[in-house]
Amino acid sequence: MNDTATAASRRKFRRERFVGRYLANPAVRLFDRLGIRSALIVELETTGAKSGLPRRVPVTASIDGEGAWLICQHGMRAGWARNIAADPAVRVRHGARWYTGTAAFVADDDVAARARTFAEGRIARAATAWAVKALETAPISVRITFAPA
């Protein structure tokens, strides 16, 4: 990647981190407190890589019987990705239920194809894949395998 592309990627990441941190994530948390939830939004709890404290962030996920798939759109730039790299033990809240699991980065996964699995229906799948593509800077798939109950 050339310097111009790298600088543009950094600017895009900073812009999206600002929007997520101060606008989108607080709005999702407010809606959650009001009982308005999306089937695609889960709360991911990691352990802070530096602080050792629990850190929670709303993320989009596809839940299946054995775990969940997430897409870390900014790769290791994302705080929750750095937390997972330091300690892969995580918790995921889907609706009112908490799941305990272990997260792993899946570098060889096709992120665009994975994004299409997050939605039902042709139009929703295309819109989801477009949104991920529009927001990503260095995407990587994350697989969380749930511990037995």
KOLZAFI-930794 format. One record per atom (N, C-alpha, C): x, y negated, z; atom name; residue in one letter. Coordinates in nm, 2 decimals. Example, Ala and Ser with C-alpha at 12.3 -4.5 7.8 and 13.67 -1.06 7.14 Angstrom:
<rs>
((1.32 0.57 0.78) N a),
((1.23 0.45 0.78) CA a),
((1.32 0.33 0.78) C a),
((1.28 0.22 0.71) N s),
((1.37 0.11 0.71) CA s),
((1.29 0.00 0.79) C s),
</rs>
This chain:
<rs>
((0.08 0.12 0.00) N m),
((0.00 0.00 0.00) CA m),
((0.09 -0.12 0.00) C m),
((0.06 -0.22 -0.08) N n),
((0.14 -0.34 -0.09) CA n),
((0.11 -0.43 0.03) C n),
((0.19 -0.54 0.04) N d),
((0.17 -0.63 0.16) CA d),
((0.03 -0.70 0.15) C d),
((-0.01 -0.74 0.03) N t),
((-0.14 -0.81 0.02) CA t),
((-0.25 -0.72 0.06) C t),
((-0.25 -0.59 0.02) N a),
((-0.36 -0.50 0.05) CA a),
((-0.35 -0.47 0.21) C a),
((-0.23 -0.46 0.26) N t),
((-0.22 -0.44 0.40) CA t),
((-0.27 -0.55 0.48) C t),
((-0.24 -0.68 0.44) N a),
((-0.29 -0.79 0.51) CA a),
((-0.44 -0.80 0.50) C a),
((-0.50 -0.77 0.38) N a),
((-0.64 -0.77 0.36) CA a),
((-0.71 -0.67 0.45) C a),
((-0.65 -0.55 0.46) N s),
((-0.70 -0.45 0.55) CA s),
((-0.70 -0.49 0.70) C s),
((-0.59 -0.56 0.74) N r),
((-0.59 -0.60 0.88) CA r),
((-0.69 -0.71 0.90) C r),
((-0.71 -0.80 0.81) N r),
((-0.82 -0.90 0.82) CA r),
((-0.96 -0.84 0.83) C r),
((-0.98 -0.74 0.74) N k),
((-1.11 -0.67 0.74) CA k),
((-1.13 -0.60 0.88) C k),
((-1.03 -0.54 0.93) N f),
((-1.04 -0.47 1.05) CA f),
((-1.07 -0.57 1.17) C f),
((-1.00 -0.68 1.17) N r),
((-1.02 -0.78 1.28) CA r),
((-1.16 -0.84 1.27) C r),
((-1.21 -0.87 1.15) N r),
((-1.35 -0.92 1.13) CA r),
((-1.45 -0.82 1.18) C r),
((-1.44 -0.69 1.14) N e),
((-1.53 -0.59 1.18) CA e),
((-1.52 -0.56 1.32) C e),
((-1.41 -0.56 1.38) N r),
((-1.39 -0.54 1.53) CA r),
((-1.47 -0.65 1.60) C r),
((-1.45 -0.77 1.56) N f),
((-1.52 -0.89 1.62) CA f),
((-1.67 -0.87 1.61) C f),
((-1.72 -0.83 1.49) N v),
((-1.87 -0.81 1.48) CA v),
((-1.92 -0.70 1.56) C v),
((-1.84 -0.59 1.56) N g),
((-1.88 -0.47 1.64) CA g),
((-1.88 -0.50 1.79) C g),
((-1.77 -0.56 1.84) N r),
((-1.75 -0.59 1.98) CA r),
((-1.85 -0.69 2.04) C r),
((-1.88 -0.79 1.96) N y),
((-1.96 -0.90 2.02) CA y),
((-2.10 -0.91 1.97) C y),
((-2.13 -0.84 1.86) N l),
((-2.27 -0.85 1.80) CA l),
((-2.34 -0.71 1.80) C l),
((-2.28 -0.62 1.72) N a),
((-2.34 -0.49 1.69) CA a),
((-2.35 -0.41 1.81) C a),
((-2.24 -0.38 1.88) N n),
((-2.24 -0.29 2.00) CA n),
((-2.33 -0.35 2.11) C n),
((-2.33 -0.47 2.15) N p),
((-2.42 -0.52 2.25) CA p),
((-2.57 -0.51 2.20) C p),
((-2.59 -0.53 2.08) N a),
((-2.73 -0.51 2.03) CA a),
((-2.78 -0.37 2.04) C a),
((-2.69 -0.27 2.01) N v),
((-2.72 -0.13 2.02) CA v),
((-2.75 -0.10 2.17) C v),
((-2.66 -0.15 2.25) N r),
((-2.68 -0.12 2.40) CA r),
((-2.81 -0.18 2.45) C r),
((-2.85 -0.30 2.41) N l),
((-2.97 -0.36 2.45) CA l),
((-3.09 -0.28 2.40) C l),
((-3.09 -0.24 2.28) N f),
((-3.20 -0.16 2.22) CA f),
((-3.21 -0.02 2.30) C f),
((-3.09 0.03 2.33) N d),
((-3.09 0.16 2.41) CA d),
((-3.15 0.14 2.55) C d),
((-3.12 0.03 2.62) N r),
((-3.18 0.00 2.75) CA r),
((-3.33 -0.02 2.74) C r),
((-3.38 -0.07 2.62) N l),
((-3.52 -0.09 2.60) CA l),
((-3.59 0.04 2.56) C l),
((-3.51 0.15 2.54) N g),
((-3.57 0.27 2.50) CA g),
((-3.58 0.29 2.35) C g),
((-3.52 0.20 2.27) N i),
((-3.53 0.21 2.12) CA i),
((-3.40 0.27 2.08) C i),
((-3.41 0.39 2.03) N r),
((-3.29 0.47 1.99) CA r),
((-3.30 0.52 1.85) C r),
((-3.18 0.54 1.79) N s),
((-3.17 0.60 1.66) CA s),
((-3.12 0.74 1.68) C s),
((-3.16 0.83 1.59) N a),
((-3.11 0.97 1.60) CA a),
((-2.97 0.98 1.56) C a),
((-2.92 0.88 1.49) N l),
((-2.78 0.88 1.44) CA l),
((-2.68 0.82 1.54) C l),
((-2.73 0.74 1.63) N i),
((-2.64 0.67 1.73) CA i),
((-2.63 0.75 1.85) C i),
((-2.50 0.77 1.89) N v),
((-2.47 0.84 2.02) CA v),
((-2.38 0.75 2.10) C v),
((-2.37 0.77 2.22) N e),
((-2.27 0.70 2.31) CA e),
((-2.16 0.79 2.33) C e),
((-2.04 0.75 2.29) N l),
((-1.92 0.82 2.31) CA l),
((-1.84 0.77 2.43) C l),
((-1.81 0.86 2.52) N e),
((-1.73 0.82 2.64) CA e),
((-1.59 0.89 2.63) C e),
((-1.49 0.80 2.63) N t),
((-1.35 0.85 2.63) CA t),
((-1.29 0.80 2.76) C t),
((-1.17 0.85 2.78) N t),
((-1.09 0.79 2.89) CA t),
((-0.98 0.70 2.83) C t),
((-0.98 0.58 2.89) N g),
((-0.89 0.48 2.83) CA g),
((-0.74 0.52 2.83) C g),
((-0.68 0.51 2.72) N a),
((-0.54 0.55 2.71) CA a),
((-0.45 0.48 2.80) C a),
((-0.47 0.35 2.83) N k),
((-0.38 0.28 2.92) CA k),
((-0.44 0.27 3.06) C k),
((-0.57 0.25 3.07) N s),
((-0.63 0.22 3.20) CA s),
((-0.67 0.35 3.27) C s),
((-0.70 0.46 3.20) N g),
((-0.75 0.58 3.26) CA g),
((-0.89 0.57 3.30) C g),
((-0.96 0.46 3.27) N l),
((-1.10 0.44 3.31) CA l),
((-1.19 0.49 3.20) C l),
((-1.32 0.53 3.23) N p),
((-1.41 0.57 3.13) CA p),
((-1.44 0.45 3.03) C p),
((-1.44 0.47 2.91) N r),
((-1.48 0.37 2.80) CA r),
((-1.59 0.43 2.72) C r),
((-1.69 0.35 2.70) N r),
((-1.81 0.39 2.63) CA r),
((-1.83 0.30 2.51) C r),
((-1.86 0.36 2.39) N v),
((-1.89 0.29 2.27) CA v),
((-2.00 0.36 2.19) C v),
((-2.09 0.28 2.13) N p),
((-2.19 0.35 2.05) CA p),
((-2.13 0.38 1.91) C p),
((-2.15 0.50 1.86) N v),
((-2.10 0.54 1.73) CA v),
((-2.20 0.62 1.66) C v),
((-2.19 0.63 1.53) N t),
((-2.28 0.71 1.45) CA t),
((-2.22 0.85 1.44) C t),
((-2.31 0.95 1.46) N a),
((-2.27 1.09 1.47) CA a),
((-2.37 1.18 1.40) C a),
((-2.33 1.29 1.36) N s),
((-2.41 1.40 1.31) CA s),
((-2.40 1.51 1.41) C s),
((-2.50 1.54 1.48) N i),
((-2.50 1.65 1.58) CA i),
((-2.55 1.78 1.52) C i),
((-2.48 1.89 1.55) N d),
((-2.52 2.02 1.51) CA d),
((-2.52 2.11 1.64) C d),
((-2.55 2.23 1.63) N g),
((-2.56 2.32 1.74) CA g),
((-2.44 2.34 1.82) C g),
((-2.32 2.32 1.77) N e),
((-2.19 2.34 1.83) CA e),
((-2.11 2.22 1.87) C e),
((-2.15 2.11 1.81) N g),
((-2.08 1.99 1.84) CA g),
((-2.13 1.87 1.76) C g),
((-2.04 1.78 1.73) N a),
((-2.08 1.66 1.65) CA a),
((-1.97 1.61 1.56) C a),
((-2.00 1.55 1.45) N w),
((-1.91 1.49 1.36) CA w),
((-1.92 1.34 1.37) C w),
((-1.81 1.27 1.37) N l),
((-1.80 1.13 1.37) CA l),
((-1.70 1.09 1.26) C l),
((-1.72 0.96 1.22) N i),
((-1.62 0.91 1.13) CA i),
((-1.56 0.79 1.19) C i),
((-1.43 0.79 1.21) N c),
((-1.36 0.68 1.27) CA c),
((-1.32 0.59 1.15) C c),
((-1.39 0.49 1.12) N q),
((-1.37 0.41 1.00) CA q),
((-1.24 0.34 0.99) C q),
((-1.18 0.31 1.11) N h),
((-1.05 0.24 1.11) CA h),
((-0.94 0.32 1.15) C h),
((-0.96 0.45 1.16) N g),
((-0.85 0.54 1.19) CA g),
((-0.79 0.51 1.33) C g),
((-0.66 0.52 1.35) N m),
((-0.60 0.50 1.48) CA m),
((-0.60 0.36 1.52) C m),
((-0.65 0.26 1.44) N r),
((-0.66 0.12 1.49) CA r),
((-0.77 0.11 1.59) C r),
((-0.87 0.20 1.58) N a),
((-0.99 0.19 1.67) CA a),
((-0.95 0.23 1.81) C a),
((-0.99 0.16 1.91) N g),
((-0.96 0.19 2.05) CA g),
((-1.00 0.33 2.09) C g),
((-1.12 0.37 2.05) N w),
((-1.17 0.50 2.09) CA w),
((-1.09 0.61 2.02) C w),
((-1.03 0.59 1.91) N a),
((-0.94 0.69 1.84) CA a),
((-0.81 0.70 1.92) C a),
((-0.76 0.59 1.97) N r),
((-0.63 0.59 2.05) CA r),
((-0.66 0.66 2.18) C r),
((-0.78 0.64 2.24) N n),
((-0.82 0.71 2.36) CA n),
((-0.82 0.86 2.34) C n),
((-0.88 0.90 2.23) N i),
((-0.89 1.05 2.20) CA i),
((-0.76 1.11 2.17) C i),
((-0.67 1.03 2.11) N a),
((-0.53 1.08 2.09) CA a),
((-0.46 1.11 2.22) C a),
((-0.49 1.02 2.32) N a),
((-0.42 1.03 2.45) CA a),
((-0.49 1.14 2.53) C a),
((-0.62 1.16 2.52) N d),
((-0.70 1.26 2.60) CA d),
((-0.82 1.30 2.52) C d),
((-0.82 1.42 2.46) N p),
((-0.93 1.46 2.37) CA p),
((-1.06 1.50 2.44) C p),
((-1.05 1.50 2.58) N a),
((-1.18 1.54 2.65) CA a),
((-1.27 1.42 2.64) C a),
((-1.39 1.44 2.59) N v),
((-1.49 1.33 2.57) CA v),
((-1.63 1.38 2.62) C v),
((-1.72 1.28 2.64) N r),
((-1.86 1.31 2.66) CA r),
((-1.94 1.23 2.55) C r),
((-2.05 1.29 2.51) N v),
((-2.14 1.23 2.41) CA v),
((-2.28 1.23 2.47) C v),
((-2.34 1.11 2.47) N r),
((-2.48 1.11 2.51) CA r),
((-2.57 1.09 2.38) C r),
((-2.65 1.19 2.36) N h),
((-2.75 1.19 2.25) CA h),
((-2.89 1.19 2.31) C h),
((-2.96 1.08 2.30) N g),
((-3.08 1.06 2.37) CA g),
((-3.06 1.05 2.52) C g),
((-3.12 1.13 2.60) N a),
((-3.10 1.12 2.74) CA a),
((-3.00 1.23 2.79) C a),
((-2.95 1.31 2.70) N r),
((-2.86 1.43 2.74) CA r),
((-2.72 1.40 2.71) C r),
((-2.63 1.43 2.81) N w),
((-2.49 1.42 2.80) CA w),
((-2.43 1.56 2.76) C w),
((-2.33 1.56 2.67) N y),
((-2.26 1.68 2.63) CA y),
((-2.11 1.65 2.66) C y),
((-2.04 1.75 2.71) N t),
((-1.90 1.75 2.73) CA t),
((-1.83 1.82 2.62) C t),
((-1.72 1.77 2.57) N g),
((-1.66 1.84 2.46) CA g),
((-1.51 1.79 2.44) C g),
((-1.45 1.85 2.34) N t),
((-1.32 1.82 2.30) CA t),
((-1.31 1.77 2.16) C t),
((-1.25 1.65 2.14) N a),
((-1.25 1.59 2.01) CA a),
((-1.12 1.62 1.94) C a),
((-1.12 1.63 1.81) N a),
((-1.00 1.65 1.73) CA a),
((-1.02 1.58 1.59) C a),
((-0.91 1.52 1.55) N f),
((-0.91 1.45 1.42) CA f),
((-0.90 1.56 1.31) C f),
((-0.97 1.54 1.20) N v),
((-0.97 1.63 1.09) CA v),
((-0.93 1.56 0.97) C v),
((-0.79 1.55 0.95) N a),
((-0.74 1.46 0.85) CA a),
((-0.77 1.51 0.71) C a),
((-0.79 1.64 0.68) N d),
((-0.81 1.68 0.55) CA d),
((-0.96 1.69 0.51) C d),
((-1.05 1.63 0.60) N d),
((-1.19 1.63 0.57) CA d),
((-1.22 1.52 0.47) C d),
((-1.31 1.54 0.38) N d),
((-1.36 1.44 0.28) CA d),
((-1.46 1.35 0.35) C d),
((-1.41 1.23 0.39) N v),
((-1.49 1.13 0.46) CA v),
((-1.62 1.09 0.39) C v),
((-1.61 1.07 0.26) N a),
((-1.73 1.03 0.18) CA a),
((-1.83 1.14 0.18) C a),
((-1.79 1.26 0.16) N a),
((-1.88 1.38 0.17) CA a),
((-1.94 1.39 0.31) C a),
((-1.86 1.38 0.41) N r),
((-1.90 1.39 0.55) CA r),
((-2.01 1.28 0.57) C r),
((-1.99 1.16 0.53) N a),
((-2.08 1.05 0.55) CA a),
((-2.22 1.08 0.49) C a),
((-2.22 1.15 0.38) N r),
((-2.35 1.18 0.31) CA r),
((-2.43 1.29 0.40) C r),
((-2.36 1.36 0.48) N t),
((-2.43 1.46 0.57) CA t),
((-2.50 1.40 0.69) C t),
((-2.47 1.27 0.71) N f),
((-2.53 1.20 0.83) CA f),
((-2.68 1.17 0.81) C f),
((-2.72 1.17 0.69) N a),
((-2.86 1.12 0.66) CA a),
((-2.94 1.23 0.58) C a),
((-3.07 1.21 0.59) N e),
((-3.16 1.30 0.52) CA e),
((-3.22 1.23 0.40) C e),
((-3.23 1.29 0.28) N g),
((-3.28 1.23 0.16) CA g),
((-3.18 1.17 0.08) C g),
((-3.20 1.17 -0.05) N r),
((-3.11 1.12 -0.15) CA r),
((-3.07 0.98 -0.13) C r),
((-3.17 0.89 -0.11) N i),
((-3.14 0.75 -0.10) CA i),
((-3.07 0.72 0.03) C i),
((-3.11 0.78 0.14) N a),
((-3.05 0.76 0.27) CA a),
((-2.90 0.81 0.27) C a),
((-2.88 0.92 0.20) N r),
((-2.74 0.98 0.20) CA r),
((-2.65 0.88 0.12) C r),
((-2.70 0.83 0.01) N a),
((-2.62 0.73 -0.07) CA a),
((-2.60 0.61 0.00) C a),
((-2.70 0.56 0.08) N a),
((-2.68 0.43 0.15) CA a),
((-2.58 0.45 0.27) C a),
((-2.58 0.57 0.33) N t),
((-2.49 0.59 0.44) CA t),
((-2.35 0.60 0.38) C t),
((-2.33 0.67 0.27) N a),
((-2.20 0.68 0.21) CA a),
((-2.15 0.55 0.17) C a),
((-2.24 0.46 0.11) N w),
((-2.20 0.33 0.07) CA w),
((-2.15 0.24 0.19) C w),
((-2.23 0.25 0.30) N a),
((-2.20 0.17 0.42) CA a),
((-2.06 0.21 0.48) C a),
((-2.04 0.34 0.49) N v),
((-1.91 0.39 0.54) CA v),
((-1.79 0.33 0.45) C v),
((-1.81 0.34 0.32) N k),
((-1.71 0.30 0.22) CA k),
((-1.69 0.15 0.23) C k),
((-1.80 0.07 0.25) N a),
((-1.78 -0.07 0.26) CA a),
((-1.71 -0.12 0.39) C a),
((-1.73 -0.04 0.50) N l),
((-1.67 -0.08 0.63) CA l),
((-1.53 -0.02 0.66) C l),
((-1.50 0.08 0.59) N e),
((-1.37 0.16 0.63) CA e),
((-1.25 0.08 0.59) C e),
((-1.14 0.11 0.67) N t),
((-1.01 0.06 0.63) CA t),
((-0.91 0.18 0.63) C t),
((-0.92 0.28 0.72) N a),
((-0.84 0.40 0.72) CA a),
((-0.92 0.51 0.78) C a),
((-1.02 0.55 0.72) N p),
((-1.12 0.65 0.78) CA p),
((-1.06 0.79 0.80) C p),
((-1.11 0.85 0.91) N i),
((-1.07 0.99 0.94) CA i),
((-1.19 1.05 1.01) C i),
((-1.22 1.17 0.98) N s),
((-1.33 1.25 1.04) CA s),
((-1.28 1.30 1.18) C s),
((-1.38 1.30 1.27) N v),
((-1.35 1.35 1.41) CA v),
((-1.45 1.46 1.44) C v),
((-1.41 1.57 1.48) N r),
((-1.50 1.68 1.52) CA r),
((-1.49 1.69 1.67) C r),
((-1.61 1.69 1.73) N i),
((-1.62 1.71 1.88) CA i),
((-1.69 1.85 1.89) C i),
((-1.62 1.94 1.96) N t),
((-1.67 2.07 1.99) CA t),
((-1.72 2.07 2.13) C t),
((-1.85 2.10 2.15) N f),
((-1.91 2.09 2.28) CA f),
((-1.87 2.21 2.36) C f),
((-1.85 2.19 2.49) N a),
((-1.82 2.30 2.59) CA a),
((-1.95 2.37 2.61) C a),
((-1.94 2.50 2.64) N p),
((-2.07 2.58 2.67) CA p),
((-2.14 2.52 2.79) C p),
((-2.27 2.52 2.79) N a),
((-2.35 2.46 2.90) CA a),
((-2.34 2.54 3.02) C a),
</rs>
